[in-house]
Amino acid sequence: MAPLSGRKLYYTINAVAGLAIFFFGYDQGMMGGVNTSPDYVRTMKLGYSTYEGPSQGYVATITNPTRQGGIVSIYYFGTLLGCLMGGIIGDRLGRIKTMAIGSLWVLFGAALQCSAQNIAWMCCARVINGIGTGHLNAIVPVWSAEVATHTSRGAFIATEFTLNIFGVVVAYWLEFGLGFVGDGNTQIRWRFPIAFQIIPILGFMLALRWMPESPRWLMKAGRVDEAKDILARIRADSQQEGESKSIEAEFNEIREVVELEKKHAKRNSYWSMFWGIDSGDLHIARRVQLSIWLQIVQEWVGIAAITVYAPTIFAEAGYSARKAQWLSGLNDITYMFSTLIAILTIDRWGRRVGLWWGSVGQGVAMFLAGGFGRLLKDHPDKASQYGGATAFFIFVYTAVFGATWLTIPWVYPTETFPLEVRAKGNAWGVVGWSIGNGWLTLLNPVMFNAIHENTLHIFGIVNFLSIPMVWAFYPETANRTLEEIDLLFASKSPFVWDEEKHFRELKSKQLRDAIDDETETEVGCQIKATPSTH
């Protein structure tokens, strides 16, 4: 069978990467249902359960929210370790091998999780599972970014995140359905959903056998001919359309950057990257900080709370346990479809505009959801009105997030680092995501227990604070090649307006130099062509 090429290969890579991102979404969404399983709550000593009749079944009550949050958040300690490991392995062994190694960690962790008998066992298993997920989170977006064209890179990765939220939807409704087995008081209600994640990971590992390595990594590894062959296969449709020159230009641009970056090998450790040692005009430390903080803020705009604790939020809005679960599931479906907006807008409108309008929409929705939650408590006689309004704005928040902040913080770190350290650079982004997620999932149950609907106001404030942060420090990366990004960050000033000005100056200088070189070549050819008078 002939190997795939052109658009078929391009979209197959997108689908295989999406399978890993589907697992990632499923793995995150899974704990929402596990946390409400009476048998799980009893086994981990988190609280107790009571029988609420045939319509509700057994309903768990959490009496130890700190322990519950600790089990959820320790997973992110694993992802933090895993992404740092994956960044090193990804730059040394390649993207494909690193994703395979991460998958093995996930399989081991999932097997341990679904057989856990106590809290210590569960915590160890979640750390191991997190290490595997960290490998995949660090490398899969990088692999996608390195094979995508610069004009569709954002949409390429955004498509994968539609599958990510589809994973959340599958996890939720699978667990919802299992809640009706044995009145919801069975081990299968939480053990089977944990085990189910093994299926997409096995499919992903099998598909990797036929996937090409990143041509950019191959170039860095000195496998030039192989890199050129794979790049030509991925861009084969362009070649058929008479654009082989663009493929050659992309190949030469990658090669020039690889040669330039090899002169700065000392900057390649995590320590050097964080402090910017020997990075010169590349300003690696600045890029590290931008990646870390964008991912931390992504979690603190409130999505971690909505994903894991949506049933709690809807219950606070006055809905019964079963109806709160229904609403959470429908909210996840809305979330999934909203990601289609990101596919259409992320490259057309750019990263900055998406973050801005996302922050405004999310902030307003959070304040209104929290405000109507307060009114509901003050006026219980209007429960149907205020409870419905609270639920509506939670839906609005989730839809806006899916269209904006879900995807952009994952795309940005894959674009902003030089090839020599791109896997490690994206790993720094996953470090930020792990810190933001771990910190928030640990505090979420405590916050909801202590300040209830006011928790949503805190998230609303963070949304509005993110607007000036993005405006001042995050330059636009959409529709620029990965190799052009180095010019964008060459400015000594960290402010966007200075970076853009410096970028324009450097691009103008490049154009003048190219014209001068072409002119010199033409003059030289004319001199050689002039017949001698002697």
N, C-alpha and C positions, 0 to 999 in steps of 0.2 A: 504493500500500500504506500503510495507516494505521500511524503510528509505534507502537512498543511502549509499553506502560504497565503499571503495577502490578507484580505478581510476575514476569511475563515479562521486563519491562525490568530489574528488580532482579537476577534470576538471570542474565540475559544480560551485564550489567555484571560480575557475579562471574566468569562464564566468560571474558570477554575479558581482564579483569585477570589471571585465572589463566593465560591463554596466555603473558602476559609473564613471570609467575612461573615457569611451566614452562620457558621459555627460560633464565631465571636459574639454575634447578637443573641443567638440561642443561649449561649453560656451565661451571658449577663442577665437576660430576661428570666431564665430558669429559676433564679433564687427568689423571685417575687412569689411564685406559687409554692415553692418549698417552704418558705417562711410561714405560710398559713396552713400547712399540713399538720393536723393534730398529732399524728404519730411522730413526726419529726420534732415538733415542739416538746413532746414528752421525752423522746430519746435524748435530745440535747439539753433537757432540763431548762427550757426557756420560759415555761409557764404551764398552763393547763387547758383543757378543752371541755366544753359542755354541749349536750345534745339540745338543739334548738327546734326539734320537730322535723317531720319529713321534708318540708320545703327548704330548710336551711342545712339539715344534717348536723354534723359535729363542727363547732366553731372554736378555733384556738384563741386563747387570750394570753398575750405576752406579759409576763411579770418581770422579766429581766431584759429590757431593751438593749442595755450595754453589751450583754453577751451575744444577743442576736446580731447587733451591728458589728461586733468583733468577728464573728464567723464570716459575715459577708465581706468585711473590709480586708481581712487577712489575705484573701485572694489577690488583692492589688499589691500586696507586698511581694507575692510571687511574680506578678506581671512586671514589677519594677526590676527584680533580679533577672527575670527572663529576657526582658528587652535589652538590658546591658550585655548579657551573654550573647544574645542573638545579634546585636550590633557588631560585636567583635568577630563572631563566626561568619556573619554575612559578608563582611569585607574581606575575610581571609579565604573562606571556602566557596563563596558564591551564594546567590539567592536561593537556588533550588535545593541544595543540600541543607541549608539552614532551615528552610521550611519543613523539610522531611524530619530533621532532628526535633524541631518544635512539636511536630505532630506526635512523635513517639512519647514525649513528655506528657502531652495532653491525654493520650490513651492510658498511660499509667495512672495519671491523676484522676481521670474519670472512673476507672475501675475501682480505685480506692474510695472515692467519694460515694459511689452508689452502694458500697458495702459497709459504710461507716457505722460503728456501734456506739460511739461516744464523741464528746466534743473534741478531745485531743486528736483522735483519729480523723475526724472531719476537717479540722484546721490544717493538719499536715497534708491531707489529700488536696485541699484547696490551694495550698502553697505550690504543690507540685503541678497541679493543673494550671495555676497562674503562670508558672515558669514557662510552660509550653505555649500558653496564649501570648505571653510577652515576646517570645521568639517570633510568632506569626504576626503580631501587631507591628513589630519593628521592621519586618522584611516584606510582607505581602504588599503594603502600599508602595514601598520603594520599587519592588519588581514591576508593579503596574505603571508607576510614573516613568520608569526607565524604558519601557517598551512603547508607551503612548506617544502620539504626536503632540507637539506643544500647543496646538490649537484645540485639542480635545482631551487634554490630560485631566482637567477637572471633571468633565463629564464621564470619562473612563472610570475614575475612582468613585464618583458619585453613584454610578450605576451599581457598583459593588455594595454600596451602603443601602441601596434599596433592598438587596438581599440580606443585609445586616439586620434591618428592621423586620424583614420577613421572618428571620430567625427568632426575634422577640415575639412576633405574633404566633408562630408555631409553638414556642415554649409555653406561652400563656394559655392558648386554647387546649393544648394537650393536657396541661395541669388542671384546667377548669373541668374538662371532661372526666378526668380521673377522680375529681372531687365527688362525683356521684356514685362511685364504686364503694360499696360497703358503708354508705352514709358519710363517706369522706374520711373514715377513721382507719385507713389501711396503710401498710408500708409501701405498697406499689404507687401510692399517690405521690411520693417524693423520690423513691429509689429508681423507678423506671424513667422519669424525665431526666435524671442525672445520667443514666446509662445511655439514653437516646443520642447524646452528643457524639458518641463513638461512631455512629453511622456516617455523618457528613465528613468526619476527619478521615475515616478509612477511604471514602470516595476521593477525597482531596489527595491523599497519599498515592493512590492508584493513578490518578490523572497526572501527577507530577512527573511520572516516568516518561511521558511523551511531550513535556513542556520544554521550550528552549530557555537557556540561560539568558540573563540580561546581556545584550550586546555591549552595554557600557561597562559592566563588570568584566566581561571577557577582554575588552580592550585594556582595562586597568591591569588585568592579570597577564598581559602580554600575548594573549591568544587572538592576534589581530585578524588572521584569515577567517577564523571561526566567527568572530564578532561581525565581520563584514558580510559573511554568508547569512547569518541570522537576521541582521538588519535588513538585508535585501529581501529575505523571505517575508518579514513582517510588513515591509513597505512595497511588496511585489505589485500591488494594484497601481501604485504611483508610477512604477516602472513601465507598466503596460500602457499607461496614459501619457507616455512620453516625458515623464518627469524624473528620469534617472539622474539628472544633474542635481536635483534636490536631495536625493539619497546620498550621492557622493559628497555633497556639501555638508550634510549632517554627519557623515562618517568622518570627514576631515576635521570638522569642528570638535567632535568628541576626541579625536586623536591629539589635536593641539592642546586641549585642556588637560588630558591625561599626562602628556609630557611636561606641561607646566607644573601640575600638582605634584609630580614625583620629586620635584626639587625641594618640597616642603614636608618630607616624611615625618619630621620630628613633631609635627602638630597633630598626629593621628591618634594619640591616646585620649581617653575620656578626660583625664586631668588637663592635658594641654588644650583640648577643645573648650572646656569649661572656663579656663582662665585666659584663653586666647594666646597661648605661648607660641611664638614663631609663626603666627598666622598672618602677620603683616597687614596688607590692604584687604585681605579676605575677611577680616573681622569675624572669625568663627565664633568667638564668645558671644558676640551680639546675636548671632543666629540661634545659638543654644538657648539664650535667655528668652528670645521671642517664641521659640518652639515650646519650651517648658510652660511659660505663663499662659500662652494661648490655650493649651490643653487643660491647665488647672482651671482657668476661667470657664472653659467649656462645661466643666462639671458644676461649677458654682453658679452658673446661670440657672440651675435647678433641675436639669434633666435626670440626674441620678436619683433624685427624690421621686420624680414622676414615674420612672421606669420600675423601680423596686417597690415603692411605697404607695402607688396609685390606689390600691384598694383601701388603704388607711385614709388617704385624702378624701376619697368619695364617701367613706363611712363617716368621716367628720362632717361631710356635707349633708348628712342626714339619711343616707341610703342604707338599706339592710345589707347584711354581709353578701348574700347571693347577688343582689342587684349591683352592689359596688364592684363585684367581680365581673359582671357583664359589662359594666361601663368601662372598666379597665381594659378589657379585651377589645371593645370597640374603639377605644382611644388608641390602642396599638395599631389597629388597622388604619385609622386616620393617619397615624404617624408614618406608616409604610408608604401610603399613597402620596403623602406630602413630599417624600424624597424625590419623586419624579420632577417636581418643580426645580430642585437643585440641579438635576441633569440638564435641564433646559437653560438655566440662568447662570450657572457657576462660571462658565467661560465667557458667556455673552456679556454679563454685567460685571464680572470680576469678583475677586475675593473680598475686597474692602466694602463694596456696596452691600454684598450679601450679609456680612457681619453687622453692618450698621442697621439695616432695616430689620434684621433678625433681633437685634438687641432691643430696638424700640417696641416691636410687636410682642416679644417675650416679656419685657418689663411691664408693659401696660397690662398684659393678660395676668401676670402674677399678682400685681397690686389689686386688680379687680377680683380675682379669685379669692385672695385673702380677705378683701373687704366684704364680699358677699358671705364669706364664711363667718365673719364676725357678726354681720347682721342676722344670720341664721340663728346664732346663739342668743342674740338679744331679742329676737322676735320669732320664737318657735312656732307661733301660730301661722307664719308665712313660710313654713318649711319647704313647700313645693316650689315656691317662686325663687327664694334665695338659694336653696339647694340646687335647683336647676341651673341658675346663673353661675354658681361656683363650678359645676361640672362643665358648663359650656366654655368657660374661660380656660379650664384645664385642657380641653380639646383644642382651643385656639392656640394656646402656648405650645402644645406638642406639635401641631401642624407647622407653625412658624419655625420651630427648632429643626424639624425634619427637613425643611426647605433651605436652611441656612447653616446654623451652628453645628449641626450634626457632621457635615461633610468637610467644611472648609478647614477646621483645625487639624484634620487628618491629612488633607491634601498639602497644606502649607509646608510642613517639615520635610516632605518628600521633594519639594521644589527648591528649598532655600540653601541646601548644603552642597559643597563641591563633591564631585564623584568619588574622590579619594576617601571621603569620610561620610558618604551619604547614608549608609546603613546605621552607623553610629549616631549620625545626626538625627535620623528619625527615631532612634532609640531614646535620645534625650526627650523628644516629644512624648514618647510613651511613658517616660519617667514622670513627666508632668501630669499626664493622664492618670497614672497610677497613684500619684500623690493626691491629686484632686478627688479621684474616686474613692480612694481608701479613707481619706480624711472625712469626706462627706458621708459615706455610707456608715462610718462609725458614729458620726454625730447625728445623722438623720433621725433614728428612732428616739434619741434623747431629746432632740429639738422638738419633734412632734409631740412627745410626751409632756414637755415642759411648757412650750409656748404655742402649741397647736397651730392655728391658721396663720399666726404671725411669722412662722417659718417662711411662708411664701413671700412675705414682704421683704425679708432679707435677700431672697433670690432676686426679687424685683430691683432692689438697690444695686446689686452686683451687675445686672444687665445694663443699667444706665451708666455705671462707672466704666464699663468696657468700651463705650463709644469713644471717649477722648483717648483711651489707650490705643485703640486701633487707628484712629485718625493720625496720631503723632508718630507711632513707632512701626507700623506694619505696612511696608510698601507693597504695591500691586505686583503680583507674579503671573497673573493670567496672560496667556498668549505671548509669553516670552519663553525662549528655549531654556533648558536647564543650564546650558553653558553661558547664557546671557546674565543669569542671576548673579554671577560673580561680579560683573560690572555694576550691578545695582547696589551691592553691599560694599563697594570699594570706597565709598565716601567716609571721611573721618567722622562726620556727624551722624548720630543715630536717628535724626529726625527725617521723616519721609520727604519733606520738601527739598532738603539738601541732597538726599540720596537720588531723587529723580533728576535734579539739576545736574549732578555729577554724572549720572548715567547718560544723559543726553550729550554731555561734553565728550565722554569716552566713545560713544557710538559715532559721533561726528568725526572724531580723530581717526577711528578705525576706517571710516568711509574715505576720508582724505588719503590715508596711507594706502588703501587698496587702489584708489584712482592713480596715485603717484606710481605705485608698483606697475600697474597696467600700462601707464604712459611710458615708463622706462623700458618695459619689455617691447613695446611697439617701436620705440626709437631705436633700440638695439637691433631689432629685426630689420629695420629700414637701412641701418648702416651696413649690416651684413649683406643686404640685397644690392647695395650700390656698387657697381663695377669699379674696380681699381683703375686709376689713370696711368699707373706705371706699367 
